[in-house]
């Protein structure tokens, strides 16, 4: 995973886990990688992964079965979707809107690009 400097690493890892939940790589009630496994896989400090897991627990996206591991919550898919949507709306959209306004991009142009994207992503 290539980390960026615009967001804390533990948040970027949380986003990645949520994306995996949304595409059902991790399904509700599935065990997710242990702190150590994910730290090795992502080449980060285990404390960073632990911070991610604590954060996702606070959001009720995952839960811990003591001695067994971390699991996606029963309503984890909806919670992950809510979390990523909120992140997008609050953090990504304002800068995008600024560029749209600056470049005078019309909603029609955006719609055409989006429809093309959907067409290409379904292949």
Protein Blocks (a to p, Z undefined) as FASTA:
>chain_A
ZZdfkbcfklmmmmmmmmmmmnomacghiacddfklmmmmnopafklmmmmmmmmmmnom
accdehkbccddfklmmmmmmmmmmmmmmmmmmmmmmmmmmnopafklmmmmmmmmmmmm
mZZ
